[in-house]
Amino acid sequence: MARVTIWGDFKANKTDRLSLSGDLTYLLNKSDVNIVNFEAPITCIGIPIRKSGPNISQCADSPEWLERYGFNLVSMANNHAMDFGKEGMNATMMAFQKASVIGCGTWEKAYRLKIVETADGLKVGFLACTHCEFGTLTDATSKDNLGTAWALAPDFEKAIQHGGDCCDFLIVIAHCGVEFLEQPLPEWRERYKRWIELGADAVIASHPHVPQGWEFYHGKPVCYSLGNFCFDRRGKKVVPQNWYNSLCCILDLDKQKEIRMTIRPIVFDAKTRYISDNTSDEFNAYLNRINMVLSKEGDYMDYVNRSVLQLLPHYMNQFSRGGLIHNPFSIGFVKGLAEGLLGRGLLKKEHWLNNLQCESHRWVIQRAVKLKEQR
């Protein structure tokens, strides 16, 4: 029997006083592979790239802190991995002395299957990917660059098929979706199930910053978002609901090719900087509710359709903010002008470009526009 634990997004501004409960430490010590998504590069001399959204980094001690607690596999396939360019990515990969880093680097390395042989002789393969944002490797012209593996790349599907053939188990770590939605988009739901059909034994995702539900497809587990394992915020902005609540996905694998999943709720106390089991009745009710919605197609699609229509004005503002839609009365256009006055780039095209290149955003826009046309 082999055990794999998979944790959500990690970004620590400091590791001072940051600690795990004894029970979680014990879980990590007793597992063969412990995986985390390293959400941002370490603070270094790299130059921030031009992009839509913030360029974020985390303290240089984060890799050592994770390794000390037993994390031995790290995914950097996410939308912030290249926030500080090649220098930031290289410095971050080199900062991990014990853990293996997957899902990033050159094209060959980003799409490379990582195989771990467990103590009882099982070969467990791992792949990591993200949806298309700034720094994602998307085509052959990117092969000499550094970046992250793209979820929709043909080479990624080939890697899944290869892993399914040569490993006892194949686990795919995805960083995709729409932030703060309680449910996955249908397109990602279909894509993850396709990966199961191609040979994956589990698909475990993050990125939305809140936990989403999970289900089984052909007996294989699919988790749509683990949420934030530890994600420090800067300033005194309002903290979104469930920002500090997350899930740990525990996979038990045996030689009979059986895979069993246990979901363990986790909570990060930002004041005490203590991470422990989440025993909140409110959070448990939240998980029950979102899984109930996920299991009922009508309720699920009602939620998706309402959500994309609510999000459409935000995306239209992003178009205006980038100067593509010149509506002088829109909030987005005013924000675009304000950014120029602050020296951040007048009407940056990156704002509308990300709506088009990132499939998660594009799918929301397409679905919302079609719904409005049907009314």
Order of alpha helices (4+ residues) and beta strands (2+ residues): beta-beta-alpha-beta-alpha-beta-alpha-beta-beta-alpha-beta-beta-beta-beta-alpha-beta-alpha-beta-beta-beta-beta-beta-beta-beta-alpha-alpha-alpha-alpha-alpha
